[in-house]
C-alpha cells in the first residue's frame, strides 16, 4: 500500500475501509441491563444485536463478512 496515499485519506474514506469485508462485534448493555452483543458495520453503524457472542459471530459470517471482536 502506498503510504503517501494513506496519509491523504479523509475520515469519511477511512470509515468506509472494510465496509464490504468486516463487521465488528462488541458487548453492549440491553434495556433490561443484560449483556448483549452488538454487530456494527465498518462505518460504525449498528446492524444487529444478539444475545450470544458466538451467535453474533455466526450471523456476521453468514452474511459473508469477517467478524472482528471489539472490547
VODO-748237 format. One record per atom (N, C-alpha, C): x, y, z; residue number from 1; residue in one letter. Coordinates in steps of 0.001 Angstrom, whole numbers. Example, Ala and Ser with C-alpha at 12.3 -4.5 7.8 and 13.67 -1.06 7.14 Angstrom:
# residues 2
<atom><c1>13190</c1><c2>-5690</c2><c3>7800</c3><k>1</k><r>A</r></atom>
<atom><c1>12300</c1><c2>-4500</c2><c3>7800</c3><k>1</k><r>A</r></atom>
<atom><c1>13200</c1><c2>-3300</c2><c3>7800</c3><k>1</k><r>A</r></atom>
<atom><c1>12850</c1><c2>-2250</c2><c3>7080</c3><k>2</k><r>S</r></atom>
<atom><c1>13670</c1><c2>-1060</c2><c3>7140</c3><k>2</k><r>S</r></atom>
<atom><c1>12900</c1><c2>30</c2><c3>7870</c3><k>2</k><r>S</r></atom>
END
This chain:
# residues 71
<atom><c1>843</c1><c2>-1172</c2><c3>0</c3><k>1</k><r>X</r></atom>
<atom><c1>0</c1><c2>0</c2><c3>0</c3><k>1</k><r>X</r></atom>
<atom><c1>883</c1><c2>1228</c2><c3>0</c3><k>1</k><r>X</r></atom>
<atom><c1>498</c1><c2>2211</c2><c3>-742</c3><k>2</k><r>X</r></atom>
<atom><c1>1227</c1><c2>3468</c2><c3>-849</c3><k>2</k><r>X</r></atom>
<atom><c1>1008</c1><c2>4283</c2><c3>424</c3><k>2</k><r>X</r></atom>
<atom><c1>2058</c1><c2>4448</c2><c3>1229</c3><k>3</k><r>X</r></atom>
<atom><c1>1907</c1><c2>5169</c2><c3>2497</c3><k>3</k><r>X</r></atom>
<atom><c1>1577</c1><c2>6637</c2><c3>2284</c3><k>3</k><r>X</r></atom>
<atom><c1>2010</c1><c2>7212</c2><c3>1185</c3><k>4</k><r>X</r></atom>
<atom><c1>1678</c1><c2>8606</c2><c3>894</c3><k>4</k><r>X</r></atom>
<atom><c1>175</c1><c2>8749</c2><c3>667</c3><k>4</k><r>X</r></atom>
<atom><c1>-426</c1><c2>7803</c2><c3>-13</c3><k>5</k><r>X</r></atom>
<atom><c1>-1865</c1><c2>7852</c2><c3>-283</c3><k>5</k><r>X</r></atom>
<atom><c1>-2657</c1><c2>7699</c2><c3>1004</c3><k>5</k><r>X</r></atom>
<atom><c1>-2170</c1><c2>6874</c2><c3>1935</c3><k>6</k><r>X</r></atom>
<atom><c1>-2908</c1><c2>6680</c2><c3>3178</c3><k>6</k><r>X</r></atom>
<atom><c1>-2840</c1><c2>7910</c2><c3>4075</c3><k>6</k><r>X</r></atom>
<atom><c1>-1834</c1><c2>8732</c2><c3>3929</c3><k>7</k><r>X</r></atom>
<atom><c1>-1737</c1><c2>9961</c2><c3>4714</c3><k>7</k><r>X</r></atom>
<atom><c1>-2759</c1><c2>10995</c2><c3>4250</c3><k>7</k><r>X</r></atom>
<atom><c1>-3297</c1><c2>10826</c2><c3>3048</c3><k>8</k><r>X</r></atom>
<atom><c1>-4223</c1><c2>11796</c2><c3>2491</c3><k>8</k><r>X</r></atom>
<atom><c1>-5675</c1><c2>11320</c2><c3>2569</c3><k>8</k><r>X</r></atom>
<atom><c1>-5942</c1><c2>10256</c2><c3>3250</c3><k>9</k><r>X</r></atom>
<atom><c1>-7294</c1><c2>9719</c2><c3>3335</c3><k>9</k><r>X</r></atom>
<atom><c1>-8125</c1><c2>10541</c2><c3>4326</c3><k>9</k><r>X</r></atom>
<atom><c1>-9364</c1><c2>10809</c2><c3>3963</c3><k>10</k><r>X</r></atom>
<atom><c1>-10250</c1><c2>11577</c2><c3>4836</c3><k>10</k><r>X</r></atom>
<atom><c1>-10855</c1><c2>10651</c2><c3>5891</c3><k>10</k><r>X</r></atom>
<atom><c1>-11366</c1><c2>11195</c2><c3>6986</c3><k>11</k><r>X</r></atom>
<atom><c1>-12034</c1><c2>10361</c2><c3>7982</c3><k>11</k><r>X</r></atom>
<atom><c1>-13212</c1><c2>9577</c2><c3>7394</c3><k>11</k><r>X</r></atom>
<atom><c1>-13930</c1><c2>10188</c2><c3>6464</c3><k>12</k><r>X</r></atom>
<atom><c1>-15056</c1><c2>9517</c2><c3>5826</c3><k>12</k><r>X</r></atom>
<atom><c1>-14585</c1><c2>8328</c2><c3>4990</c3><k>12</k><r>X</r></atom>
<atom><c1>-13501</c1><c2>8492</c2><c3>4256</c3><k>13</k><r>X</r></atom>
<atom><c1>-12941</c1><c2>7404</c2><c3>3459</c3><k>13</k><r>X</r></atom>
<atom><c1>-12407</c1><c2>6298</c2><c3>4366</c3><k>13</k><r>X</r></atom>
<atom><c1>-11784</c1><c2>6694</c2><c3>5480</c3><k>14</k><r>X</r></atom>
<atom><c1>-11256</c1><c2>5709</c2><c3>6428</c3><k>14</k><r>X</r></atom>
<atom><c1>-12389</c1><c2>4852</c2><c3>6993</c3><k>14</k><r>X</r></atom>
<atom><c1>-13520</c1><c2>5470</c2><c3>7302</c3><k>15</k><r>X</r></atom>
<atom><c1>-14667</c1><c2>4749</c2><c3>7865</c3><k>15</k><r>X</r></atom>
<atom><c1>-15215</c1><c2>3717</c2><c3>6883</c3><k>15</k><r>X</r></atom>
<atom><c1>-15021</c1><c2>3945</c2><c3>5602</c3><k>16</k><r>X</r></atom>
<atom><c1>-15547</c1><c2>3023</c2><c3>4596</c3><k>16</k><r>X</r></atom>
<atom><c1>-14600</c1><c2>1861</c2><c3>4299</c3><k>16</k><r>X</r></atom>
<atom><c1>-13361</c1><c2>1934</c2><c3>4779</c3><k>17</k><r>X</r></atom>
<atom><c1>-12428</c1><c2>829</c2><c3>4560</c3><k>17</k><r>X</r></atom>
<atom><c1>-12978</c1><c2>-426</c2><c3>5218</c3><k>17</k><r>X</r></atom>
<atom><c1>-13080</c1><c2>-1472</c2><c3>4483</c3><k>18</k><r>X</r></atom>
<atom><c1>-13539</c1><c2>-2735</c2><c3>5025</c3><k>18</k><r>X</r></atom>
<atom><c1>-15044</c1><c2>-2866</c2><c3>5130</c3><k>18</k><r>X</r></atom>
<atom><c1>-15788</c1><c2>-1885</c2><c3>4655</c3><k>19</k><r>X</r></atom>
<atom><c1>-17245</c1><c2>-1917</c2><c3>4828</c3><k>19</k><r>X</r></atom>
<atom><c1>-17871</c1><c2>-3134</c2><c3>4157</c3><k>19</k><r>X</r></atom>
<atom><c1>-17271</c1><c2>-3639</c2><c3>3116</c3><k>20</k><r>X</r></atom>
<atom><c1>-17825</c1><c2>-4819</c2><c3>2444</c3><k>20</k><r>X</r></atom>
<atom><c1>-17161</c1><c2>-6107</c2><c3>2910</c3><k>20</k><r>X</r></atom>
<atom><c1>-16248</c1><c2>-6003</c2><c3>3890</c3><k>21</k><r>X</r></atom>
<atom><c1>-15495</c1><c2>-7182</c2><c3>4321</c3><k>21</k><r>X</r></atom>
<atom><c1>-15573</c1><c2>-7486</c2><c3>5809</c3><k>21</k><r>X</r></atom>
<atom><c1>-15787</c1><c2>-6472</c2><c3>6635</c3><k>22</k><r>X</r></atom>
<atom><c1>-15627</c1><c2>-6619</c2><c3>8086</c3><k>22</k><r>X</r></atom>
<atom><c1>-16883</c1><c2>-6154</c2><c3>8816</c3><k>22</k><r>X</r></atom>
<atom><c1>-17201</c1><c2>-6852</c2><c3>9896</c3><k>23</k><r>X</r></atom>
<atom><c1>-18217</c1><c2>-6385</c2><c3>10844</c3><k>23</k><r>X</r></atom>
<atom><c1>-17626</c1><c2>-6533</c2><c3>12235</c3><k>23</k><r>X</r></atom>
<atom><c1>-17880</c1><c2>-5559</c2><c3>13080</c3><k>24</k><r>X</r></atom>
<atom><c1>-17353</c1><c2>-5554</c2><c3>14436</c3><k>24</k><r>X</r></atom>
<atom><c1>-18404</c1><c2>-6052</c2><c3>15412</c3><k>24</k><r>X</r></atom>
<atom><c1>-17978</c1><c2>-6857</c2><c3>16362</c3><k>25</k><r>X</r></atom>
<atom><c1>-18864</c1><c2>-7362</c2><c3>17408</c3><k>25</k><r>X</r></atom>
<atom><c1>-18327</c1><c2>-6859</c2><c3>18737</c3><k>25</k><r>X</r></atom>
<atom><c1>-19210</c1><c2>-6221</c2><c3>19526</c3><k>26</k><r>X</r></atom>
<atom><c1>-18761</c1><c2>-5737</c2><c3>20828</c3><k>26</k><r>X</r></atom>
<atom><c1>-19889</c1><c2>-5878</c2><c3>21847</c3><k>26</k><r>X</r></atom>
<atom><c1>-19516</c1><c2>-6055</c2><c3>23103</c3><k>27</k><r>X</r></atom>
<atom><c1>-20523</c1><c2>-6166</c2><c3>24156</c3><k>27</k><r>X</r></atom>
<atom><c1>-21295</c1><c2>-4857</c2><c3>24304</c3><k>27</k><r>X</r></atom>
<atom><c1>-22595</c1><c2>-4972</c2><c3>24484</c3><k>28</k><r>X</r></atom>
<atom><c1>-23459</c1><c2>-3820</c2><c3>24745</c3><k>28</k><r>X</r></atom>
<atom><c1>-24420</c1><c2>-4203</c2><c3>25861</c3><k>28</k><r>X</r></atom>
<atom><c1>-24981</c1><c2>-3218</c2><c3>26501</c3><k>29</k><r>X</r></atom>
<atom><c1>-25947</c1><c2>-3473</c2><c3>27567</c3><k>29</k><r>X</r></atom>
<atom><c1>-27348</c1><c2>-3238</c2><c3>27030</c3><k>29</k><r>X</r></atom>
<atom><c1>-28221</c1><c2>-4235</c2><c3>27205</c3><k>30</k><r>X</r></atom>
<atom><c1>-29598</c1><c2>-4122</c2><c3>26764</c3><k>30</k><r>X</r></atom>
<atom><c1>-30417</c1><c2>-3229</c2><c3>27672</c3><k>30</k><r>X</r></atom>
<atom><c1>-31649</c1><c2>-2970</c2><c3>27279</c3><k>31</k><r>X</r></atom>
<atom><c1>-32537</c1><c2>-2081</c2><c3>28046</c3><k>31</k><r>X</r></atom>
<atom><c1>-32804</c1><c2>-2609</c2><c3>29450</c3><k>31</k><r>X</r></atom>
<atom><c1>-32813</c1><c2>-3927</c2><c3>29616</c3><k>32</k><r>X</r></atom>
<atom><c1>-33071</c1><c2>-4523</c2><c3>30927</c3><k>32</k><r>X</r></atom>
<atom><c1>-31784</c1><c2>-4778</c2><c3>31707</c3><k>32</k><r>X</r></atom>
<atom><c1>-30653</c1><c2>-4251</c2><c3>31204</c3><k>33</k><r>X</r></atom>
<atom><c1>-29380</c1><c2>-4412</c2><c3>31889</c3><k>33</k><r>X</r></atom>
<atom><c1>-28621</c1><c2>-5675</c2><c3>31536</c3><k>33</k><r>X</r></atom>
<atom><c1>-29161</c1><c2>-6473</c2><c3>30628</c3><k>34</k><r>X</r></atom>
<atom><c1>-28488</c1><c2>-7718</c2><c3>30246</c3><k>34</k><r>X</r></atom>
<atom><c1>-27360</c1><c2>-7446</c2><c3>29255</c3><k>34</k><r>X</r></atom>
<atom><c1>-26348</c1><c2>-8329</c2><c3>29253</c3><k>35</k><r>X</r></atom>
<atom><c1>-25255</c1><c2>-8179</c2><c3>28300</c3><k>35</k><r>X</r></atom>
<atom><c1>-25664</c1><c2>-8797</c2><c3>26977</c3><k>35</k><r>X</r></atom>
<atom><c1>-25536</c1><c2>-8009</c2><c3>25920</c3><k>36</k><r>X</r></atom>
<atom><c1>-25816</c1><c2>-8447</c2><c3>24561</c3><k>36</k><r>X</r></atom>
<atom><c1>-24572</c1><c2>-8189</c2><c3>23726</c3><k>36</k><r>X</r></atom>
<atom><c1>-24644</c1><c2>-8532</c2><c3>22453</c3><k>37</k><r>X</r></atom>
<atom><c1>-23504</c1><c2>-8322</c2><c3>21567</c3><k>37</k><r>X</r></atom>
<atom><c1>-23985</c1><c2>-7596</c2><c3>20318</c3><k>37</k><r>X</r></atom>
<atom><c1>-23516</c1><c2>-6354</c2><c3>20177</c3><k>38</k><r>X</r></atom>
<atom><c1>-23883</c1><c2>-5546</c2><c3>19021</c3><k>38</k><r>X</r></atom>
<atom><c1>-23009</c1><c2>-5890</c2><c3>17837</c3><k>38</k><r>X</r></atom>
<atom><c1>-23606</c1><c2>-5831</c2><c3>16661</c3><k>39</k><r>X</r></atom>
<atom><c1>-22891</c1><c2>-6043</c2><c3>15404</c3><k>39</k><r>X</r></atom>
<atom><c1>-22883</c1><c2>-4707</c2><c3>14677</c3><k>39</k><r>X</r></atom>
<atom><c1>-21693</c1><c2>-4266</c2><c3>14270</c3><k>40</k><r>X</r></atom>
<atom><c1>-21526</c1><c2>-2951</c2><c3>13662</c3><k>40</k><r>X</r></atom>
<atom><c1>-20815</c1><c2>-3065</c2><c3>12320</c3><k>40</k><r>X</r></atom>
<atom><c1>-21266</c1><c2>-2287</c2><c3>11356</c3><k>41</k><r>X</r></atom>
<atom><c1>-20577</c1><c2>-2190</c2><c3>10068</c3><k>41</k><r>X</r></atom>
<atom><c1>-19266</c1><c2>-1440</c2><c3>10285</c3><k>41</k><r>X</r></atom>
<atom><c1>-18401</c1><c2>-1496</c2><c3>9312</c3><k>42</k><r>X</r></atom>
<atom><c1>-17097</c1><c2>-842</c2><c3>9419</c3><k>42</k><r>X</r></atom>
<atom><c1>-17217</c1><c2>666</c2><c3>9614</c3><k>42</k><r>X</r></atom>
<atom><c1>-18334</c1><c2>1253</c2><c3>9183</c3><k>43</k><r>X</r></atom>
<atom><c1>-18521</c1><c2>2696</c2><c3>9353</c3><k>43</k><r>X</r></atom>
<atom><c1>-19116</c1><c2>3055</c2><c3>10710</c3><k>43</k><r>X</r></atom>
<atom><c1>-19310</c1><c2>2056</c2><c3>11588</c3><k>44</k><r>X</r></atom>
<atom><c1>-19805</c1><c2>2303</c2><c3>12934</c3><k>44</k><r>X</r></atom>
<atom><c1>-21309</c1><c2>2171</c2><c3>13090</c3><k>44</k><r>X</r></atom>
<atom><c1>-22015</c1><c2>1928</c2><c3>12001</c3><k>45</k><r>X</r></atom>
<atom><c1>-23475</c1><c2>1794</c2><c3>12035</c3><k>45</k><r>X</r></atom>
<atom><c1>-23850</c1><c2>444</c2><c3>12636</c3><k>45</k><r>X</r></atom>
<atom><c1>-24735</c1><c2>470</c2><c3>13648</c3><k>46</k><r>X</r></atom>
<atom><c1>-25167</c1><c2>-782</c2><c3>14258</c3><k>46</k><r>X</r></atom>
<atom><c1>-26135</c1><c2>-1480</c2><c3>13310</c3><k>46</k><r>X</r></atom>
<atom><c1>-25868</c1><c2>-2767</c2><c3>13046</c3><k>47</k><r>X</r></atom>
<atom><c1>-26699</c1><c2>-3521</c2><c3>12107</c3><k>47</k><r>X</r></atom>
<atom><c1>-27407</c1><c2>-4696</c2><c3>12767</c3><k>47</k><r>X</r></atom>
<atom><c1>-27100</c1><c2>-4970</c2><c3>14028</c3><k>48</k><r>X</r></atom>
<atom><c1>-27769</c1><c2>-6064</c2><c3>14719</c3><k>48</k><r>X</r></atom>
<atom><c1>-27349</c1><c2>-6167</c2><c3>16158</c3><k>48</k><r>X</r></atom>
<atom><c1>-28136</c1><c2>-6944</c2><c3>16919</c3><k>49</k><r>X</r></atom>
<atom><c1>-27835</c1><c2>-7232</c2><c3>18319</c3><k>49</k><r>X</r></atom>
<atom><c1>-28206</c1><c2>-8681</c2><c3>18563</c3><k>49</k><r>X</r></atom>
<atom><c1>-27318</c1><c2>-9417</c2><c3>19214</c3><k>50</k><r>X</r></atom>
<atom><c1>-27548</c1><c2>-10824</c2><c3>19527</c3><k>50</k><r>X</r></atom>
<atom><c1>-27328</c1><c2>-11057</c2><c3>21014</c3><k>50</k><r>X</r></atom>
<atom><c1>-27971</c1><c2>-12064</c2><c3>21541</c3><k>51</k><r>X</r></atom>
<atom><c1>-27851</c1><c2>-12386</c2><c3>22963</c3><k>51</k><r>X</r></atom>
<atom><c1>-26561</c1><c2>-13137</c2><c3>23272</c3><k>51</k><r>X</r></atom>
<atom><c1>-25934</c1><c2>-13708</c2><c3>22265</c3><k>52</k><r>X</r></atom>
<atom><c1>-24768</c1><c2>-14564</c2><c3>22459</c3><k>52</k><r>X</r></atom>
<atom><c1>-23659</c1><c2>-14156</c2><c3>21491</c3><k>52</k><r>X</r></atom>
<atom><c1>-22426</c1><c2>-14109</c2><c3>21988</c3><k>53</k><r>X</r></atom>
<atom><c1>-21290</c1><c2>-13711</c2><c3>21146</c3><k>53</k><r>X</r></atom>
<atom><c1>-21094</c1><c2>-14666</c2><c3>19981</c3><k>53</k><r>X</r></atom>
<atom><c1>-21165</c1><c2>-15967</c2><c3>20236</c3><k>54</k><r>X</r></atom>
<atom><c1>-20969</c1><c2>-16943</c2><c3>19163</c3><k>54</k><r>X</r></atom>
<atom><c1>-22037</c1><c2>-16812</c2><c3>18075</c3><k>54</k><r>X</r></atom>
<atom><c1>-23263</c1><c2>-16529</c2><c3>18484</c3><k>55</k><r>X</r></atom>
<atom><c1>-24346</c1><c2>-16340</c2><c3>17516</c3><k>55</k><r>X</r></atom>
<atom><c1>-24100</c1><c2>-15066</c2><c3>16709</c3><k>55</k><r>X</r></atom>
<atom><c1>-23599</c1><c2>-14026</c2><c3>17353</c3><k>56</k><r>X</r></atom>
<atom><c1>-23270</c1><c2>-12791</c2><c3>16640</c3><k>56</k><r>X</r></atom>
<atom><c1>-22193</c1><c2>-13050</c2><c3>15587</c3><k>56</k><r>X</r></atom>
<atom><c1>-21160</c1><c2>-13791</c2><c3>15955</c3><k>57</k><r>X</r></atom>
<atom><c1>-20091</c1><c2>-14119</c2><c3>15001</c3><k>57</k><r>X</r></atom>
<atom><c1>-20639</c1><c2>-14955</c2><c3>13852</c3><k>57</k><r>X</r></atom>
<atom><c1>-21513</c1><c2>-15907</c2><c3>14165</c3><k>58</k><r>X</r></atom>
<atom><c1>-22107</c1><c2>-16754</c2><c3>13126</c3><k>58</k><r>X</r></atom>
<atom><c1>-22957</c1><c2>-15913</c2><c3>12172</c3><k>58</k><r>X</r></atom>
<atom><c1>-23708</c1><c2>-14957</c2><c3>12704</c3><k>59</k><r>X</r></atom>
<atom><c1>-24536</c1><c2>-14091</c2><c3>11865</c3><k>59</k><r>X</r></atom>
<atom><c1>-23669</c1><c2>-13257</c2><c3>10927</c3><k>59</k><r>X</r></atom>
<atom><c1>-22553</c1><c2>-12764</c2><c3>11431</c3><k>60</k><r>X</r></atom>
<atom><c1>-21636</c1><c2>-11988</c2><c3>10591</c3><k>60</k><r>X</r></atom>
<atom><c1>-21096</c1><c2>-12861</c2><c3>9464</c3><k>60</k><r>X</r></atom>
<atom><c1>-20635</c1><c2>-14057</c2><c3>9799</c3><k>61</k><r>X</r></atom>
<atom><c1>-20093</c1><c2>-14967</c2><c3>8781</c3><k>61</k><r>X</r></atom>
<atom><c1>-21160</c1><c2>-15387</c2><c3>7774</c3><k>61</k><r>X</r></atom>
<atom><c1>-22389</c1><c2>-15565</c2><c3>8247</c3><k>62</k><r>X</r></atom>
<atom><c1>-23485</c1><c2>-15954</c2><c3>7360</c3><k>62</k><r>X</r></atom>
<atom><c1>-23741</c1><c2>-14875</c2><c3>6305</c3><k>62</k><r>X</r></atom>
<atom><c1>-23399</c1><c2>-13653</c2><c3>6629</c3><k>63</k><r>X</r></atom>
<atom><c1>-23548</c1><c2>-12553</c2><c3>5682</c3><k>63</k><r>X</r></atom>
<atom><c1>-22261</c1><c2>-12270</c2><c3>4919</c3><k>63</k><r>X</r></atom>
<atom><c1>-21379</c1><c2>-13271</c2><c3>4921</c3><k>64</k><r>X</r></atom>
<atom><c1>-20131</c1><c2>-13245</c2><c3>4146</c3><k>64</k><r>X</r></atom>
<atom><c1>-19210</c1><c2>-12093</c2><c3>4520</c3><k>64</k><r>X</r></atom>
<atom><c1>-19172</c1><c2>-11780</c2><c3>5832</c3><k>65</k><r>X</r></atom>
<atom><c1>-18257</c1><c2>-10791</c2><c3>6366</c3><k>65</k><r>X</r></atom>
<atom><c1>-17330</c1><c2>-11453</c2><c3>7357</c3><k>65</k><r>X</r></atom>
<atom><c1>-16229</c1><c2>-10814</c2><c3>7671</c3><k>66</k><r>X</r></atom>
<atom><c1>-15282</c1><c2>-11326</c2><c3>8659</c3><k>66</k><r>X</r></atom>
<atom><c1>-15553</c1><c2>-10621</c2><c3>9983</c3><k>66</k><r>X</r></atom>
<atom><c1>-15893</c1><c2>-11394</c2><c3>11035</c3><k>67</k><r>X</r></atom>
<atom><c1>-16136</c1><c2>-10766</c2><c3>12322</c3><k>67</k><r>X</r></atom>
<atom><c1>-14843</c1><c2>-10375</c2><c3>13038</c3><k>67</k><r>X</r></atom>
<atom><c1>-14869</c1><c2>-9219</c2><c3>13683</c3><k>68</k><r>X</r></atom>
<atom><c1>-13744</c1><c2>-8731</c2><c3>14456</c3><k>68</k><r>X</r></atom>
<atom><c1>-14285</c1><c2>-8334</c2><c3>15819</c3><k>68</k><r>X</r></atom>
<atom><c1>-13642</c1><c2>-8806</c2><c3>16874</c3><k>69</k><r>X</r></atom>
<atom><c1>-14087</c1><c2>-8501</c2><c3>18229</c3><k>69</k><r>X</r></atom>
<atom><c1>-13539</c1><c2>-7154</c2><c3>18684</c3><k>69</k><r>X</r></atom>
<atom><c1>-14405</c1><c2>-6358</c2><c3>19302</c3><k>70</k><r>X</r></atom>
<atom><c1>-14011</c1><c2>-5064</c2><c3>19859</c3><k>70</k><r>X</r></atom>
<atom><c1>-14312</c1><c2>-5115</c2><c3>21346</c3><k>70</k><r>X</r></atom>
<atom><c1>-13358</c1><c2>-4698</c2><c3>22168</c3><k>71</k><r>X</r></atom>
<atom><c1>-13554</c1><c2>-4769</c2><c3>23628</c3><k>71</k><r>X</r></atom>
<atom><c1>-13807</c1><c2>-3408</c2><c3>24203</c3><k>71</k><r>X</r></atom>
END
